[in-house]
Amino acid sequence: MRPEADRPPKFGRLTVSMELFERVHHRGGSLAEAFRERLEKEWAYQSFQQPKKIEDAFAQVSTVRLWPRVAGVLSRAGQAAVTADEVRGRLQRIADRRNRIAHTADRDRESPTGRRPLTADEAAETVEWLTRIGGAMSDALGPVPVADYDFPPEDVGEPVLLRSGRSPSHWDEASVLEAIDAYCPPEVAATLLAVYRHAESHPAFVRFYYGQAAYPSVTAWFEIGDDQAAAWSIYTGEKKTVLSINFQWMRDRGVPADRMDPLVESLSALPGWTHVPGTVRASAYGRRPALEPKALAEPAAAKTITDAFDVLLASSRHGAEGEGELLRVPGRA
């Protein structure tokens, strides 16, 4: 129901019937009702017990690599590291055991009782583990749909209407770059353009997200570790243009503090950022501090920022595995 929202690739491949199409297009039916009925009819009989089926289902609404993210959440919450294969394997064993109980009475010819043993403690442990998995999946997926990246820092300025007359609710590359040129001093514009071009040419780049709100904005997504994260955002306005460094959003996507620490330390060399490392660390990387025009106007600002992001992204997998490759659009505006 939100045509402007990004669609996961698997969502784009969902099929709908001609009956649904005609009901909505020709007979004025409700898309929300028709689509919900279609999903319930097709999926109602599915149990979603197998790890692959669970992953495929959530891929309709999220690009998160589910089991690596779940393993990361469980590892942070527990005493020992957990791998994605271990999570999948244990979940598969539980589903297999459940099916044997349901369909063959859990028979075992080698057992004296003719059935596999099962204690109350084993059952309770399984229930407790499944509860943890459910919580970890919720944390890994985050809010669905994903949060808007449209909200600028304070004091950016009033909404603007550009020379092109473009509606300020449908930004794209041309309108964002036009806003940077219109409202930024040349030194600031040069830095932001260098950061923008650095992003789209980087091997870890995934996509740009252009804001839907009143302020022209663009957010750069990269592959970082086992996931994708919105690393920085440019917000433009008549009074101020800033580059937001999205530590909070990267943290919420599972990027560890030791990966982000060199980034915040390197950027502290820029004006106005001397105190930022301490503030960001004290918040457990739960902040999105902005580089303001004074910092962006520094002659070395572009190199400082792009070098710092090169270090952050250096150990990313760059889409060599899995569906991440399908999402890469090098140079896409």
N, C-alpha and C positions, 0 to 999 in steps of 0.2 A: 504493500500500500504506500510505499515511499519510493517513487520512481527515481528520485535523485540519489538515493543511497547506493553505495558500492554493492555489487552482487558477487558473492563467491562463485568461482567457475562452475561448481557442481549445481548451484541454484540455476544458473543460466541454461543448464541442460535438462531441467525438469520438463516433462511432457504434459500437455493438457489435451483433453479430448475436444473434438468438434462440438459435442453437446455443450461443454462448458463455454467454449468460445461463442457459440450462437446465443446461448442463454444470456450472456453479458453484452455482447456486441449488438445483437439484433432485437433482443426482448427486454433490454433494460434491467437485467438482473444485477444483483450486488456481486461485485468481484470478490469481496472479502468472504461472503457466504459461500459462493460457488467454489472458490479455491479451497476453503477449509473443508467443505464436504468432499472434494476430490482427494485431498490428503488423507482425511480420516478413512475414506473407503479403501484407498490403496494400501495404507500402512496399518490399518487396524488389526490385521491378522499377523503382523510381524512381531516377534518377541524382542528383538534387539538384545540378544544375550551375547552373541559372539563379538569379540573386540572389533573386528573389521566392520561388522554391521553397525555397531555403535558409532565408530569413527565416520562411516559413510553418512549416517543420519545427520550428525552435527555438521558435516561438511556442507550441507544445504544452506547453513546460516552463518558459517564461520570459516575463516582461512587458517585458524589455529591448527598446528600439528598436534593433535590431541594427546596421544600417548607420551611423546617426549615432554610436553608441558605438564601433564599429570605427574609423570615421574619426577620432574623438577619440583613441583609443589610438595609432593610427598617427601622428597629428600630434604627440603628446607624445614619441613615440620618434624622430621624424625631424627633418629640418632645415626642412621646409616644411609648411604646413597642408594637410590633405587633406580634401575634402568627401565626404559620403555619396554624392553623385551620381558623383563620380570613382571611388570604390571600386566601386559597382555597375556603372558603365560599363566599367571595365577588366575586371572579372570576366565581364561579358556578352560582351565581345569575345573573351576567351580561350575561353569555352564555344562561341561561334559558330565560331571557328577550329578548335577540336577537332572539332566536328561536320562541318565541311567536309572535314577530313582523313579522318575515319572513313567518311563516307558518299559523298563525291564525289571522293576522291583529291586534294582541294585544287586542282582544275583552275582555270586562269585563261587565257582565250583571248588576252589581251593580253601575256602573258609569253612570251618566246622559248622557254622550256622547256615551255610549256603548263601550268605549275603555278606557284602563288605561291611566291616565295623564302622560305626559312627557314634561318637560320644557327644554329650551335651556341650562339653567344652569346645569341641571342634566346630559344632554348629554355631555356638556363640562367637567364636573367633572369626568365623566366616562372615557372620552378620556384621560384626564390628569392622572388618576390613572393607566390606562393601559400602558401609556408611562412610568410611574415610575416602574411598574412591569417589563416591558421589560428591562429597565436599570438594575434593581435589579437582574434579571435572568442572564444577561450578566456578572455582577460582581460575582454572586454566582458560575456560572459555570467556570469562568476564561477562559484562552485560551484553545482551543480544537484543536489538542491533547494537553495534559498537557505538561508543560515545562520539558525539560530534566534536570536530576539531575547529569549531567556528568562533570560539570566544576569545577575543583579544585581551591582552593585559590592560590594566586601567590606563586612562589618559592617552589612548591612541588617537582619539579625535572623533569628529562627527562622521556619519556615513557620507560617502561621496558619490557623485555621478560623474563618470569620466568623459573625456572629450568624445569618445566613440558613442556616447549615449547609452552604453550597455546597461541593462538592468543590474543593480547591485545585488541580485540574488542568484546570478548565474556566472560566477567568475570562471575564467580559464587562463591559460598561459598568457595570451595576448593582453588581457585586461589586468592581470597582476603585474606583468612587466611594465605596462603603461603606467600603472599607479606608482611603481617604484621610480620610474623616470620623472613623473609629474611632481612627486612629493619629497624626493630625497636629494640632498646635495650630491654632486658628482662622486665624491669619495665614498659616500655611503652606498650609492647605487652600484658602484663598481664592486664593492665588497659583496653585496647581496647577489649580484649577477654571477660573480665567481663562485660563491657557495652553491648557487642554484645549478650552474653548469657542472660543477664538481660532482654533485649528487647524481645527475642523470647519466654521467659517464662512468660512475663507479660500478665495479662488478657486483657489489652487494645491493645495488639499487633495485627497488621493487616498483614503486609508482609514486606519482605526485597526487595529492588530494587537494583539490581547489575548494575553498570554503563556499558555503551556501548562505552565509549571513550578510549583513550590511557592509562589512569591511572586506576589502580584497585580501585574500590570504591564500597561502599554499603551505602544505605540510609534506615533508619527504619521508617516505617509508623505505626501510632497508631490512635486509636479512641480517640479524644479529644473533649469533649462536644458533639455537634450534628453532627460532621463531622470527617473526617480523614485527618491527616496532616503528612508531612515528617518532623520529629522532629530533627533528627540528621543524619550526614553523616560522614563516615570515608573515607578519601582520602589517598592513599599510594603512595610513590615515593622514589627514591633512596636517595634524599637529605632530605626529610622531610615527616613525616606522621602526619596528624592532625585529630582532631575530630571537625567538624563544628556543631555549635548549630544553628538550622535554625529558628531563631525568625521570619524572614521575611516570610518564607513559612507558618509558623503556623499562623501568623497574617493574611496572605492572605486567609487562610482557615477559618477565623472567630474566631480564638482563641483570647479572649480579653486580654488587657494588664495586668489586675490584676491577670489573671491566670499565665502569664509568668513572672511577676515581682519576685515572690519568687525563680524561677529558676535562673534568672540572678544574683540575690542577693546571693544565695547559692554558685554559681560557682565563685563568686568574691573572695572567700577565697583561690582559687588556684593561683599559681604564674602567673603573667602576666595579670591577670584579675581584678586587683584592680580598674582600670578606666573604665572597660567595662560597668557596669550598667549605668553610666551617659551617655556614648556614645550611648548605645542601646535605652535608654529612650528618648534621644534628637532626635533620628531618628524615633520616634514613632514605635519602634520595627521593623524597616525596614532594619535590618542588619543580617548577618549570621557570627558572629565572631567565630574564631577557637581556640580551646584549643591546644596548641603546645606541643612538646615533653617534655619540661621542666615541664609543668603543669601535663602532663599525667604520668610523672615518680614519682610524689609525692606518698608516701606510702598510703595516705588516699584518693587518687584521685578517685579510682573506687567507694568507698563508698559514697564520696561526690557527684559524678555525678549520681549514681543510686538512692540515696536518694532524690536528687533534682527532678529527673524525676518521682519518686513515688509520690511526692507531686503534680506535674503538672497533673499527670494522675489519681489522686485519685478520682475525681468526674466524670470521664468519665462513659458512660453507658455500656461500654465493650460489645457492640453487643447484648444487651438484647432485642432490638427491631429491626424490619425492616430488610432490606437487608444487614445491616452491618454484621450480623451473617454469611451470605453466603460467605463473603470475608475473614473470619478469617481462618488462616491456622497455628495453633499453632506449633511451632518448625520447620516451613517450612524454608528451606535454600534458 
